[in-house]
């Protein structure tokens, strides 16, 4: 009749059921015609629950529920419309349907409060005051039916574990006129919304008695990121009948504060090969470590720069760490997932870790060559003759610092663990106690008057050492402060002392210390007669 019809060459794939409801309720055998809208599709496919009918007719999308006599039909499910464009693109829209009466009366007024980088506040006012309801904050990009199913699955699992009454006591549900709820631990830059559903306990099962209500969508502001960073070196020990996984922390110069935590990793159906498979995100780890929840550890980088966790055979744990600069601005989170061995004397496994983590395990370790001599000298403090231990210490390029001390034979061996010895040689309370060699010294103590390192030291010994043995114990550190194994030399102080130094020389190889590793009495002698114990 001369009417001109213009059809666009391309159109956005889109489909809307036109209901505006998360769940569409039907009586048995009832049909409903929906005023749908669709665009961009060359072909489409409709899927439906067993026993239901759904088709696009001239009047609209017609959905018919199964009759009551059809006992094999599903009473609820999802109608899906899958669109295919001429170019091969696809799009799917879904509508949840259910046989039964739509809940009436209850509704929720949901108002957003303060939104920060890691938290969000919401106020919920129910129309019916004696109705229990559940509130969650979750991502905003999922269909309502998927969120509702997830909420009810979680509620059911929780109630099965604790019971309905205890779940109420534990705060799983709210009831009453008004609730101001604060959710912490949000990742910054996260888009989400609040979801609310009324819940009742019927025939031993939690049941949703309202449709799903939700707040406006919000996005938490992004947090500035500093250059603070903390590397982790993992390890394993078996101590006092307990398997233990641990990490040592090594922070860069920007980092002034360190927080860490341990997460359980379910690996019953297979070990995760990345963070997503473990069910976590770096944003989520960062958000948790920025909070003050129970289980978050403020790491003492001066005295205890490590974190340990007990595990059962074959269990996996994730350890996360976050550094903060002097202004309190966090850097990027670091993480590592470790798996315990099946046997106590087995080897742990690194399942996966952050791309930025530098374990340092394959790096060379600090080492040094030592010359020593015991001769008759003068105590510079008392002005009397005494045995003097003279040292010439030659660190390798990796050794940036070393600490050392003189003690009675077997004293340090009685400590039992490398970790304890390293602690002794770094604790300020044990730094220096008197002029007779007690306490520990460091590389800086060997500097000359101009402050240049000479790596030479003269240590006066107490007269009581004459005619007996003594020990020099020492530990080397790399430029990051990573400690090698502590070692010690046993040397003799004869009655007849040499009038001047007669040097003995030995070279010692080092490896990383392991927390809780017992120092075994392995003896090694060189041609000069110097004995080492590790």
C-alpha positions as CSV (number, residue, x, y, z in Angstrom):
1,X,0.0,0.0,0.0
2,X,3.0,2.3,-0.4
3,X,4.1,2.1,3.3
4,X,7.8,2.4,3.7
5,X,9.4,0.2,6.3
6,X,13.0,0.9,7.4
7,X,14.9,-2.0,8.9
8,X,18.3,-1.4,10.5
9,X,21.2,-3.4,9.1
10,X,22.3,-4.3,12.6
11,X,20.5,-4.2,16.0
12,X,21.6,-4.9,19.5
13,X,20.7,-8.4,20.7
14,X,18.2,-7.9,23.5
15,X,15.2,-9.7,25.0
16,X,13.0,-8.6,27.9
17,X,10.2,-10.7,29.3
18,X,8.3,-7.6,30.4
19,X,7.4,-8.9,33.8
20,X,9.7,-6.9,36.1
21,X,9.5,-9.8,38.6
22,X,12.3,-12.2,39.7
23,X,9.8,-15.0,40.0
24,X,6.6,-15.4,37.9
25,X,3.9,-17.4,39.8
26,X,1.3,-19.7,38.1
27,X,-1.7,-21.7,39.1
28,X,-1.6,-25.3,37.8
29,X,-2.5,-25.3,34.1
30,X,-2.6,-21.5,34.0
31,X,-1.4,-19.7,30.9
32,X,0.0,-16.2,30.8
33,X,0.8,-14.0,27.8
34,X,3.8,-11.7,28.3
35,X,4.3,-8.5,26.5
36,X,8.0,-9.2,25.6
37,X,10.4,-7.1,23.6
38,X,13.1,-8.6,21.3
39,X,15.7,-7.1,18.9
40,X,18.7,-8.1,16.8
41,X,17.8,-11.8,16.5
42,X,17.7,-13.8,13.3
43,X,16.7,-17.0,15.1
44,X,15.8,-17.9,18.6
45,X,15.4,-21.0,20.8
46,X,13.2,-21.3,23.9
47,X,13.9,-23.8,26.7
48,X,11.6,-24.6,29.6
49,X,11.2,-26.9,32.6
50,X,9.7,-30.4,32.1
51,X,5.9,-30.2,31.7
52,X,5.8,-26.5,30.9
53,X,5.0,-24.9,27.5
54,X,6.4,-21.7,26.1
55,X,6.2,-20.2,22.6
56,X,6.1,-16.8,20.9
57,X,2.7,-16.1,19.4
58,X,1.1,-13.1,17.7
59,X,-0.1,-11.8,21.1
60,X,3.1,-12.3,22.9
61,X,5.2,-14.9,24.7
62,X,2.7,-17.5,26.0
63,X,3.8,-19.6,29.0
64,X,1.6,-22.4,30.3
65,X,2.1,-24.2,33.6
66,X,1.6,-28.0,33.8
67,X,-1.7,-29.3,35.0
68,X,-2.0,-30.6,38.6
69,X,-2.5,-34.2,37.2
70,X,0.9,-34.2,35.6
71,X,2.9,-35.5,38.6
72,X,6.0,-35.9,36.5
73,X,6.2,-32.2,35.6
74,X,8.5,-29.8,37.4
75,X,6.8,-27.3,39.7
76,X,9.4,-24.6,39.1
77,X,12.3,-23.7,36.9
78,X,13.6,-21.3,34.3
79,X,12.3,-20.2,30.9
80,X,15.3,-19.3,28.7
81,X,15.2,-17.5,25.4
82,X,18.4,-17.8,23.4
83,X,18.9,-15.3,20.5
84,X,21.3,-15.7,17.6
85,X,22.1,-12.8,15.3
86,X,22.8,-12.9,11.6
87,X,26.5,-12.5,12.5
88,X,26.5,-15.4,14.8
89,X,26.4,-13.6,18.1
90,X,24.2,-15.0,20.9
91,X,22.3,-13.7,23.9
92,X,20.3,-15.4,26.6
93,X,17.5,-14.0,28.8
94,X,15.9,-16.0,31.7
95,X,12.7,-15.8,33.7
96,X,12.1,-17.9,36.8
97,X,8.7,-19.5,37.0
98,X,6.9,-21.4,39.8
99,X,3.6,-23.0,40.5
100,X,2.1,-21.5,43.7
101,X,0.7,-18.3,45.1
102,X,2.8,-15.1,45.0
103,X,3.7,-13.9,48.5
104,X,1.7,-10.9,49.5
105,X,2.1,-8.2,52.1
106,X,5.8,-8.2,52.8
107,X,8.1,-5.7,51.1
108,X,11.4,-4.0,52.0
109,X,12.5,-0.4,51.8
110,X,16.2,-0.5,51.1
111,X,18.3,2.7,51.4
112,X,22.0,2.9,50.8
113,X,24.2,4.7,53.5
114,X,27.8,5.6,53.5
115,X,29.9,3.8,50.8
116,X,33.7,3.7,51.4
117,X,36.5,1.9,49.6
118,X,36.1,-1.2,51.8
119,X,32.7,-1.0,53.3
120,X,29.0,-0.2,52.5
121,X,26.1,0.7,54.8
122,X,22.5,-0.1,54.1
123,X,19.2,0.5,56.0
124,X,16.4,-2.1,55.6
125,X,12.8,-1.3,56.7
126,X,10.4,-4.2,56.4
127,X,6.6,-3.7,55.9
128,X,5.9,-6.7,58.1
129,X,7.9,-6.4,61.4
130,X,7.7,-10.0,62.6
131,X,9.1,-11.6,59.4
132,X,12.7,-12.9,59.4
133,X,14.8,-11.8,56.5
134,X,18.3,-12.2,55.2
135,X,20.5,-9.4,53.9
136,X,23.6,-9.9,51.8
137,X,25.9,-7.7,49.6
138,X,26.9,-9.3,46.4
139,X,28.0,-8.6,42.8
140,X,25.3,-6.9,40.7
141,X,25.8,-8.6,37.3
142,X,23.9,-11.8,38.0
143,X,20.2,-12.6,37.3
144,X,18.0,-12.2,40.3
145,X,17.0,-15.9,40.2
146,X,20.6,-16.9,40.4
147,X,21.3,-14.7,43.4
148,X,18.1,-15.9,45.1
149,X,19.0,-19.6,44.5
150,X,22.5,-18.9,45.9
151,X,21.1,-17.2,49.0
152,X,18.7,-20.0,49.7
153,X,21.4,-22.7,49.1
154,X,23.7,-20.9,51.6
155,X,20.8,-20.4,54.1
156,X,19.8,-24.1,53.9
157,X,23.4,-25.3,54.4
158,X,23.9,-23.1,57.4
159,X,20.6,-24.1,59.0
160,X,21.3,-27.8,58.4
161,X,24.6,-27.3,60.3
162,X,23.4,-25.1,63.2
163,X,19.7,-25.5,63.3
164,X,17.0,-22.8,62.8
165,X,17.0,-21.3,66.3
166,X,20.8,-21.2,66.6
167,X,21.0,-19.6,63.1
168,X,18.8,-16.8,64.4
169,X,21.0,-16.4,67.5
170,X,24.1,-16.4,65.3
171,X,22.7,-13.4,63.3
172,X,22.0,-15.1,60.0
173,X,18.6,-13.4,59.9
174,X,17.2,-10.0,61.0
175,X,13.7,-9.2,62.3
176,X,12.0,-6.0,63.4
177,X,11.4,-2.5,62.3
178,X,14.7,-1.2,61.0
179,X,18.2,-2.5,60.5
180,X,21.3,-0.5,59.8
181,X,23.8,-3.0,58.5
182,X,27.5,-2.3,57.8
183,X,29.3,-4.7,55.4
184,X,33.1,-4.6,55.6
185,X,35.8,-6.3,53.5
186,X,34.6,-5.0,50.1
187,X,37.3,-4.8,47.4
188,X,37.8,-1.2,46.3
189,X,36.3,-0.5,42.9
190,X,33.7,-3.3,43.4
191,X,30.3,-2.9,41.8
192,X,27.6,-4.5,43.9
193,X,24.2,-4.1,45.5
194,X,22.3,-5.3,48.6
195,X,19.8,-8.2,48.3
196,X,17.0,-8.9,50.8
197,X,14.6,-11.9,51.0
198,X,12.0,-12.9,53.6
199,X,12.6,-16.4,55.0
200,X,10.4,-18.8,57.0
201,X,11.0,-22.3,58.4
202,X,8.5,-24.8,57.0
203,X,8.6,-28.5,57.5
204,X,12.2,-28.5,58.6
205,X,13.4,-26.4,55.7
206,X,14.1,-22.7,55.2
207,X,11.8,-21.3,52.5
208,X,11.8,-18.0,50.7
209,X,8.5,-16.3,51.4
210,X,9.1,-13.1,49.4
211,X,10.5,-12.2,46.1
212,X,14.1,-10.9,46.0
213,X,14.4,-7.2,46.8
214,X,17.6,-5.3,46.0
215,X,19.1,-1.8,46.5
216,X,20.5,0.6,44.0
217,X,23.7,-0.6,42.4
218,X,26.8,1.1,43.9
219,X,30.6,1.0,43.3
220,X,33.1,1.3,46.1
221,X,35.7,4.1,45.4
222,X,39.2,2.9,44.3
223,X,42.0,3.2,46.8
224,X,45.4,4.7,45.8
225,X,48.2,2.1,45.6
226,X,51.7,2.6,46.9
227,X,54.9,0.8,46.0
228,X,54.9,-1.2,49.2
229,X,55.6,-4.9,48.5
230,X,56.4,-7.9,50.6
231,X,58.0,-11.1,49.2
232,X,57.5,-14.5,50.8
233,X,59.8,-17.5,51.1
234,X,57.9,-20.6,52.0
235,X,58.9,-23.6,54.1
236,X,57.7,-26.6,56.0
237,X,58.5,-28.3,59.3
238,X,57.2,-31.1,61.4
239,X,57.3,-30.2,65.1
240,X,55.8,-31.7,68.2
241,X,53.6,-34.0,66.1
242,X,52.2,-31.2,64.0
243,X,52.7,-30.4,60.3
244,X,53.4,-26.7,59.9
245,X,53.6,-24.6,56.7
246,X,55.2,-21.2,57.0
247,X,56.5,-18.2,55.1
248,X,59.3,-15.7,55.8
249,X,58.5,-12.1,54.9
250,X,60.9,-9.7,53.2
251,X,59.6,-6.2,52.7
252,X,61.0,-3.5,50.4
253,X,62.2,-0.1,51.7
254,X,58.8,1.6,51.0
255,X,57.0,-0.9,53.3
256,X,56.6,0.4,56.9
257,X,53.8,-1.9,58.0
258,X,52.9,-5.5,57.1
259,X,49.6,-7.4,57.6
260,X,49.0,-11.1,56.8
261,X,46.4,-13.8,57.1
262,X,45.9,-17.5,56.3
263,X,43.0,-18.8,54.2
264,X,41.8,-22.4,53.9
265,X,41.9,-23.8,50.4
266,X,39.6,-26.7,49.5
267,X,41.5,-29.1,47.3
268,X,39.4,-32.2,47.7
269,X,38.5,-32.3,44.0
270,X,41.9,-31.2,42.8
271,X,44.7,-28.7,43.6
272,X,44.1,-25.2,42.3
273,X,46.5,-24.0,39.7
274,X,45.6,-20.3,40.0
275,X,43.9,-17.9,42.4
276,X,40.5,-18.1,40.7
277,X,40.4,-21.9,41.0
278,X,41.0,-21.5,44.7
279,X,37.9,-19.2,44.9
280,X,39.7,-15.9,45.7
281,X,40.7,-12.7,44.0
282,X,43.6,-10.3,44.6
283,X,41.1,-7.5,45.2
284,X,39.4,-9.6,47.8
285,X,42.7,-10.5,49.5
286,X,43.6,-6.8,49.6
287,X,40.3,-5.8,51.0
288,X,40.4,-8.3,53.8
289,X,44.0,-7.4,54.8
290,X,43.0,-3.7,54.9
291,X,40.4,-4.5,57.6
292,X,40.7,-5.6,61.2
293,X,38.9,-8.9,61.1
294,X,39.9,-11.7,63.5
295,X,42.7,-13.7,62.1
296,X,44.6,-10.8,60.5
297,X,48.1,-10.6,61.8
298,X,50.1,-7.4,62.3
299,X,53.6,-8.8,61.4
300,X,56.5,-7.8,63.6
301,X,59.1,-7.4,60.9
302,X,61.8,-6.7,63.5
303,X,61.5,-9.8,65.7
304,X,59.1,-12.3,64.0
305,X,59.0,-11.6,60.3
306,X,57.1,-14.8,59.4
307,X,53.7,-16.5,59.7
308,X,53.1,-20.2,60.3
309,X,49.9,-22.4,60.2
310,X,49.3,-25.9,61.3
311,X,47.9,-28.3,58.7
312,X,46.7,-31.9,58.2
313,X,48.4,-34.2,55.7
314,X,47.7,-33.1,52.1
315,X,45.8,-29.9,53.2
316,X,46.3,-26.6,51.3
317,X,46.5,-23.1,52.7
318,X,46.8,-19.7,51.1
319,X,48.9,-17.1,52.9
320,X,48.4,-13.5,51.8
321,X,50.4,-10.4,52.8
322,X,50.0,-6.7,52.3
323,X,52.5,-3.9,52.8
324,X,51.7,-0.3,53.7
325,X,53.9,2.8,53.2
326,X,54.6,5.4,55.8
327,X,51.3,7.2,55.0
328,X,49.3,4.0,55.5
329,X,48.6,3.5,51.8
330,X,48.6,-0.2,50.8
331,X,50.5,-1.7,48.0
332,X,49.6,-4.7,45.9
333,X,48.8,-7.9,47.8
334,X,51.1,-10.9,47.6
335,X,49.8,-14.5,48.0
336,X,51.0,-18.0,47.8
337,X,49.1,-21.4,48.1
338,X,51.0,-24.2,49.7
339,X,50.2,-27.9,50.1
340,X,51.4,-30.0,53.0
341,X,53.0,-33.4,52.3
342,X,51.1,-36.6,53.0
343,X,53.8,-37.9,55.4
344,X,55.6,-36.0,58.2
345,X,59.0,-36.3,56.5
346,X,57.7,-35.4,53.0
347,X,58.1,-32.3,51.0
348,X,55.6,-29.4,50.8
349,X,54.4,-28.1,47.4
350,X,53.9,-24.6,46.0
351,X,50.6,-25.0,44.1
352,X,50.6,-21.5,42.8
353,X,51.6,-18.0,43.8
354,X,51.5,-14.4,42.7
355,X,53.4,-13.5,39.6
356,X,55.3,-10.9,41.6
357,X,56.4,-13.1,44.4
358,X,60.2,-13.7,44.7
359,X,60.8,-16.7,46.9
360,X,64.5,-16.3,46.7
361,X,64.8,-20.1,47.0
362,X,67.0,-20.5,43.9
363,X,69.1,-17.5,44.6
364,X,72.7,-17.8,46.0
365,X,72.9,-17.3,49.7
366,X,75.3,-15.2,51.8
367,X,78.6,-16.8,52.6
368,X,81.9,-15.9,54.1
369,X,85.4,-17.1,54.8
370,X,86.8,-16.9,58.3
371,X,90.3,-16.6,59.7
372,X,90.7,-16.7,63.5
373,X,93.5,-16.8,66.0
374,X,93.7,-17.0,69.8
375,X,96.7,-15.3,71.4
376,X,97.8,-13.6,74.6
377,X,96.7,-9.9,74.5
378,X,95.6,-7.1,76.7
379,X,92.0,-6.4,77.8
380,X,91.4,-2.8,76.6
381,X,88.9,-2.2,79.3
382,X,90.7,-3.7,82.3
383,X,94.3,-3.3,81.1
384,X,95.2,-6.9,82.1
385,X,96.5,-9.8,80.1
386,X,93.8,-12.1,78.8
387,X,93.1,-14.5,75.8
388,X,92.1,-12.6,72.7
389,X,90.1,-13.9,69.8
390,X,91.2,-12.2,66.6
391,X,88.9,-12.5,63.6
392,X,89.3,-11.7,59.9
393,X,85.9,-12.1,58.2
394,X,85.7,-12.1,54.4
395,X,82.0,-12.0,53.2
396,X,81.0,-12.8,49.7
397,X,79.2,-10.4,47.4
398,X,75.8,-11.5,48.6
399,X,76.6,-11.1,52.3
400,X,75.6,-7.6,53.2
401,X,75.7,-8.1,57.0
402,X,76.7,-10.6,59.6
403,X,76.2,-11.1,63.3
404,X,78.4,-13.1,65.6
405,X,79.0,-13.9,69.3
406,X,81.3,-15.9,71.6
407,X,79.7,-18.4,74.0
408,X,80.4,-21.5,76.1
409,X,80.6,-24.8,74.2
410,X,77.3,-26.3,73.4
411,X,75.4,-23.2,74.6
412,X,73.9,-22.4,71.2
413,X,73.5,-26.0,70.2
414,X,71.2,-26.4,73.2
415,X,68.9,-23.8,71.7
416,X,67.8,-26.5,69.3
417,X,66.5,-24.5,66.4
418,X,68.0,-22.3,63.8
419,X,65.1,-19.9,64.2
420,X,65.9,-19.4,67.9
421,X,69.6,-18.8,67.2
422,X,68.8,-16.2,64.5
423,X,66.5,-14.5,66.9
424,X,69.2,-14.4,69.6
425,X,71.6,-12.9,67.0
426,X,69.1,-10.1,66.0
427,X,67.4,-9.3,69.3
428,X,68.4,-5.9,70.6
429,X,68.0,-7.2,74.2
430,X,71.0,-9.5,73.5
431,X,73.0,-6.9,71.5
432,X,75.9,-6.3,73.9
433,X,76.1,-6.9,77.7
434,X,79.8,-6.4,78.8
435,X,83.3,-6.2,77.6
436,X,84.1,-9.9,77.8
437,X,82.5,-11.0,74.5
438,X,79.0,-11.8,75.8
439,X,76.2,-10.7,73.6
440,X,76.4,-10.4,69.8
441,X,78.2,-8.0,67.5
442,X,77.6,-7.0,63.9
443,X,79.5,-6.1,60.8
444,X,79.3,-2.4,61.7
445,X,81.3,-3.1,64.9
446,X,84.3,-3.9,62.7
447,X,84.4,-0.5,61.0
448,X,87.5,1.7,61.4
449,X,87.4,5.2,62.9
450,X,86.2,6.6,59.5
451,X,83.3,4.2,59.4
452,X,84.7,2.0,56.7
453,X,84.3,-1.8,57.1
454,X,87.5,-3.6,57.9
455,X,85.9,-7.0,58.7
456,X,88.4,-7.4,61.5
457,X,87.7,-7.7,65.2
458,X,89.5,-8.3,68.4
459,X,87.4,-9.9,71.2
460,X,88.9,-10.2,74.7
461,X,87.9,-13.4,76.4
462,X,87.4,-13.9,80.1
463,X,90.4,-15.6,81.9
464,X,88.1,-18.5,82.7
465,X,88.2,-19.6,79.1
466,X,91.9,-20.5,79.5
467,X,92.5,-24.3,79.1
468,X,89.0,-24.9,77.7
469,X,87.0,-24.6,74.5
470,X,84.7,-21.8,73.3
471,X,82.4,-21.2,70.4
472,X,82.0,-18.5,67.8
473,X,78.5,-18.5,66.3
474,X,77.5,-16.4,63.4
475,X,74.9,-15.8,60.7
476,X,75.1,-14.0,57.4
477,X,72.4,-11.9,55.8
478,X,71.8,-10.7,52.2
479,X,70.8,-7.2,51.3
480,X,67.2,-7.9,52.0
481,X,67.9,-9.2,55.5
482,X,67.4,-12.9,54.5
483,X,69.4,-15.0,57.0
484,X,71.4,-18.0,56.0
485,X,71.8,-21.0,58.3
486,X,73.5,-20.0,61.6
487,X,76.9,-21.8,62.0
488,X,79.4,-22.0,64.8
489,X,83.1,-22.8,65.2
490,X,84.5,-24.5,68.2
491,X,88.0,-23.2,69.1
492,X,90.4,-24.0,71.9
493,X,92.0,-21.5,74.4
494,X,95.2,-23.2,75.5
495,X,97.1,-22.5,78.8
496,X,100.2,-21.6,76.8
497,X,98.9,-18.8,74.5
498,X,100.8,-17.6,71.4
499,X,102.3,-14.2,71.9
500,X,100.9,-13.1,68.5
501,X,98.1,-14.4,66.2
502,X,98.7,-17.7,64.4
503,X,95.9,-17.8,61.8
504,X,93.6,-20.7,61.1
505,X,91.5,-20.4,58.0
506,X,88.3,-22.3,56.9
507,X,85.6,-21.7,54.3
508,X,82.0,-22.5,55.1
509,X,79.0,-22.9,52.7
510,X,75.6,-21.6,53.9
511,X,72.0,-22.4,53.1
512,X,68.8,-20.8,54.2
513,X,67.7,-21.4,57.7
514,X,64.3,-23.2,58.2
515,X,62.1,-22.3,61.2
516,X,62.1,-25.1,63.6
517,X,64.9,-27.1,61.9
518,X,67.1,-28.8,64.6
519,X,70.8,-28.2,64.2
520,X,72.4,-31.6,63.7
521,X,75.9,-32.2,65.2
522,X,77.6,-32.7,61.9
523,X,81.4,-32.3,62.2
524,X,83.7,-31.1,59.4
525,X,87.4,-30.6,59.8
526,X,89.9,-28.9,57.5
527,X,93.6,-29.2,57.2
528,X,94.2,-26.4,59.7
529,X,92.4,-28.4,62.4
530,X,89.4,-26.0,62.7
531,X,86.2,-27.8,63.5
532,X,82.8,-26.7,62.4
533,X,79.3,-27.7,63.6
534,X,76.1,-27.1,61.7
